[in-house]
Amino acid sequence: MENMNGINEIIKSDEDIKNANGISICDEEREKIQLLRERVSDILEPEKYENDLYLRKWLIARSFDVEKAEDMLKKHVRFMKVNGLDKIDENYVPPEVSKYFLTTMLGYDNEGSIVRILHLGGSDIKGLALSMSKLDSMKVAVYTIKSDLLRQKRERVNGLPLCDKQVYILDLQGLSWKSVIHTTVVERAFMLLKTYEANYPESLKVAYLVNAPSFFSFIYNWLKSFLPESILSKVEILSPDEVPAALTKKIDPSILPACLGGTKIDPDGNPECPSLYEKPMGATIPENMMLTNQFHLLKEDKSAEKTVVENRSAFRIENLITEPNSILKWDFQTTQYDIRVGLNYKPDKASEFEEIIPLHRVESHRIPESGSFSCQNAGIYEIVFDNTYSWINKKELIYKITLSLPE
């Protein structure tokens, strides 16, 4: 992945993006953009605050209802900060296991849009779901999107203007039914798709699905149950005969693998171009990398603590942060049952706690879980392990809290 320094400079020029997308903003839209700008002036960095097209995306996603767009945008900013995604460009290194997700940015279409291929069929999707936490999955996804944007800005291929849209080619060749219906795979796919929908409105140009297996209609019906029309309308499921013409209509054949109608082949003549990926097609994740096989690590960690969270009760840990921008991290796991976790903050002992990360249920009995927060302000941060929803079962909890001071 590329160095991400300077990512906030990616989208600055309205004229660049307008030209790339053929967008003209009418007076009524401009008024609503200005109104939204005034309402979010305290949460956006200058590059986004001044960008009409950026603000327009949120309005389009909410049918130009300013209040709903404001709510959506504020939730996005909060979500990115709470999960440490807003500054993921700073010193983030994707976990080694993420290399087993076969994906690469191929280049750009004829309008300057990013083109990325995701070879889901050749990836160990079940292994990925069982070897990365939800947070790690989100971080890898957001990091990938941001690194594509940075590369786009740096290269500006053939003098094309910046086009703030993404073209995704999802290759399903080799996708197995057994992996697709695994509970953790389904949950992770749902989480990632909902995250993309909520945080990257009007960013998808088109998603081409190729080499779909016979059972894919079942999956697509499931997707239609929760994805909005704004995304579904941009999904094109292509038959083998349709792939070459559809993909090369706007994508230069020289960047497409020959198996998809392009002219790109590996040095050994392989038309599937496996050299594009960091791991071989079909490679399975080693058992020792699975989170399900790492429960012993926290149990054996001498700095970890153990406690029992009784039914109808909660366990709270207060952490005094004296240096702003410190990173608070918590690793934990439970035995037999899930638990809820959240984070609260107050500036001093006399104040009341306010919720930062809402309580949410995690299946920490299935895989070890972790969370982190960049503490921009000094004060008291309270990590909450909540079991008040359980009338019967107490929860055995092992946890470890670490604090990293700013460099």
N, C-alpha and C positions, 0 to 999 in steps of 0.2 A: 504493500500500500504506500501511497505517496506521502511525503511530508505535508502536513496540513496547515503550516503557518500561513497566515494571510487569507484564510478562507472567507473572512467577512468582507473581503474586497471583491468577491466573485461577481455579485450582481449589483452593479452601481448605475449603469446607464439604461434609463427607460427607453431611449431611442434605439439602442442595440436590440433590446428584446421586442419592442414594437415592430421593428423592421423584420425581425426573424419570424414573428408570428402573424404578421399582417394585421396588427391590432390598431384600431382607432378608438379613442375614448370619447364618448359623447358628453355633453355638458351635465346631464343628469347623473351619469356615472362619476364624473369628476367631482361633483358636489358630495356624493356619498363617500368617495375616497377621501376627500378632505375631512369629512366628519369623522370617519373611522380613524384617520391619522391623529386628529385632536384627542380622541378617546384613548388611544394607546401610546401617546407621546412619552409616557413615563416608563414604558417597558421595552421599547425598541431601540436598538443601536442606530446611529444616524443613517447608515447605508440602507437599512430597510425602512426606516421612518420616512426617508425622502423618496422612496421608490414607489411610484404609482402602481406599477404592474404587480409588485409584490402584494400590496394592500388589496388590489383588485381581485387577486386569487381567492382571498378569504371571503370577499363579498360574493363572488360567483358561487362559491361552495355553499353559501347560505342564501341564495336567490336574492342578493342585494339587500337583505335585511341587515341594517347596520348593527343593531343590538345583538343579533345572533352571530354576526361575523366578529364583533368585538369579543363576545364570550368565547368563541372558538379560538381566536388568536391568543387571548389571554391564557386559556387552558393549554395551548401549545407551548407558550413561553414558560409557563409553570412546569409543565411536563418535562421539557428539555432540561431545565435547571435542576429539578428534583432528582432526575435520573442521571445527572452528570453528563448529559448529551450536548449541552450548549457549548462546552469547551472541549469536546472530544478530540479536536485538532491538536490539543496540547499534550504531547508525550504519550498518546494512546498507542498501545501495541496489541493488535488483535491476537486472541489466544491461538496457539499452535493448531488446535483441533479445527479451527475455522477454515484451514486449508483444504479440508475434506469437502467443503461446499464448492463445487466446480462452477466457477463463474469468472468472467473477465469482461472488461470493457473492450469492445471491438473497434470503436471509433465513432463516427458521426454519420447521420443520414445527409441527404442533399440540402437540408435546411439548417444544418448545424446542430441537430438534436443528438444527445448522447445515445449510443447504441450499446447495450450490454446483453450478453447471453448468460442465461442461468440454466445449467444442465442439471435439472432436477433428477432426471432418470439415471444419470451417472453418479449422482451423489448419494452418500449414505445418510439419507434424511432421518431415518430412525436413530441412527447412531449420533447424529448431530443434536437431535432433540434431547437425547439422554446424556450428552456430554457437555452441554452448555446450559447455563442458567438462563432464565428469561431475560435478565438484565444484560448478560453477555450477548445474547442473540440480538437484542435491540441495539446494543452498542456497535456490533459488527455491521448491522444493516445501515445505521445512520452514518457510520464512518465510511462505508462504501459509497453511499450517495454523495457525501461531502467530498470524498476524494475524486469522484468522477467530475464534480463541478469544478474543483480546483484544476484538474488536468484540462478540462474544456477551456477554462480561462487562459491557461498557460499556452495552449497550443493554437487556439483560434485558427483551425485548419482552413487553408485556402482562402483566408480572409473572410470567411463566413461570419455573420454577426452571432452573438450569443443567443441561443434559443433555449429558454428555460423549460424544456420538455424532455422526457426520457422515453426511449423506445426499448422495450424489454422483449427478448426472444427466450421463451421458456421451452427448452427441449425436454420432452417427457419420455424419450426413448429409454426403455429399461425400467421405468417406474413400476414398482411392485405394489400390488393391492395390499399385501400384508403390512408393508411399511406405512402406506397411506392411512390405513384405518387404526394404526396404533394411537392410543389415547393421547400420549404426550405429543406426537406429531400433529394431531388435530388441534390440540390446545395451542401449540406453538404457532402453527400456521394462522389460526384465528387471531392470536395476539399480534403477530407481525402485520397482517393485512389491515387490522383495525388501527394499528399505530401509523401505518402509511396513509390510510384514509384521513385520519385526524390531523396529521402533521405535515402532509405534503399535498394540499389541495391543488387541483388543476395542474399537477406536475406530470401526470402520465399522458403521453401522446398516444401510444398504442402498445398493447401487449399481445405479441404473436405466440400462440400455443401450437407447437409442432410435434409430430409423432405421438399424438395422444393415444393412450391405450383404450381398449374397448370399454373399460369401466369408468372412463373419465366423465361420462355424462352424469354419473351419480355424484361425483365430486363437484361438477359445475352447478348442479342443482343445489347443492349445499352452499356454495359460494353465493348464489343468487339470493339466498335467504337472509343475508346480512350486508352484502356489499351494495353501495348506492349505484344508481343508474349512471352517475358520472364516471364511474370506473368500469362497470359492466359494458357500457356502450363502446368502450375502447378496447375490449377484448376480441381478438379474432382467432378463432380455432380453424386452423388450416389443414386440409387433407394433404397427403404427400404430393399429389399432382399440383396443388395450388401453391405450395411453398416457394419454389424458385421465382415465379412471376411476382408473387405478392411481396417477397422480401427485397428483390432487386429493383422493384419499381422506384423506391426512394433510397435504397442502400447500395453503395458501390459494391459490385461483386467481389472486388479485390480484398475486402475485409471480411467477407462471409466464408465460412468453411464450405468446401465443395459439396458436402452432404446436404447443405441447405440451399443449394443453387448458386453458390458463389464460385470463386476460382482459387480460393486459399486452400493449400494443402500443406501437410507437414513435410519436412525434408525427406522422410522415408516414403512419401506418397500417400500417406493416410488422409483420406478426405474428411474425417471427423475431427482432425486437428487436436488430438489429445494434449499436444505440447502447450496449448493455450492455458492449461490448468496446472495448478501446483501439485496435484495428486493424480494418479492414474484413474481413468474412468472405472467405476465399480469398486474402487478401493474402500475397504471397510475400516472403521475406526477401531483401534485396538481396545480390548476389554479394559486395560488398565487406565484408559483415558475416560471411561464412562463414569459419570458422577455417582451412579448407583454403586460403583465399586470403591468409592472414596469416603464412605462413612467413617472408616477407621481413622482417617487423617485427623479429624477434629477430636475424636475420642482420645487419640494418643497425644494430642497437643497439650503440653503442660500449662500453657497460658489460657486454655479454655476453661470455662466454668460450667457447672451443672446445677440444674434446679428443677423443681417440679411446679408447673403452673396448674393450680387446682381448677376444677370445673367452676364456672361462673365467676372467674377471677382473672386478673391480669398481672403481669410481672413488668415492672418499669425500671429502667436503668438511666439515671441522670449523668450526663457528661458535661463537665465545665470546659468550654472552649475559650481560651484567652487570646488566641491569635487568629484574626480573620483569615479566611481562605484555607483553613485547615481542612483535611479530608477525614471524615468520620466513616468508619467501615465496620460492618457487623456480619459475621459468618455464623450460621446456626443450622441446627438440624433437630428433628424431633423423632420420637419412637412411636410407631404405629398410627399416629393421628396427625392431621394438619393443625395449623395455628394461624392466627392473624398477626400481622406486624405493621407498625406505623412509626412515624417520627413527629415529635412536637418540639416547639421552641419557645423560649421566653428570654428576654434580654437580661433579666436579673431575678433574684429570688422573690422580690415583692410583686412581680408581674404574674399574669395568668398565662398558662401555656396556650399557644395557638398551633393548630395542626399544620404541618408542612407536608408530610406524606400520609395520606389517609390510610386508615387500617384496611388491609387487604389480605385475603386468605391465600396462603401458600402451602403447597404440598411438600413441606420440608421433611416428611417421613418417607418420601419417594426418592428425592435427590437432595443433597446438601444445598442450602440456599445462601445468598449473600446480598448485601445492599450497601450503598455508600451515598454520602451526601457531601457536597462542597459547602462548608460552613462559611458563608461570606461575611457573617457578622459574629462577633464574640457574644457569648451568652451561654445559656444552659439548653442542651439538646437532650430530649428524653426519648429513648428507644422503648417502644411498647410491644410486648408480646402478649397478645390478648386471647383469652379463652372464655370470655364471658358468654359466648354464644353456645357453649357446650354445657348441657345440663347434667351429663353423666361422666364424661371422660376427662381425666386429668392428663396433662401433657408433660412428658419428660423432655426437657430442653437442654441442649448443649450449645453454648454460644461463646464467641470470642469477639471482643471489641478492640479495634486498633485505631490509632489516631496518627495521621501523617501531617507534620507541620509544613507550612509553605516553604518553598526553597528560596 
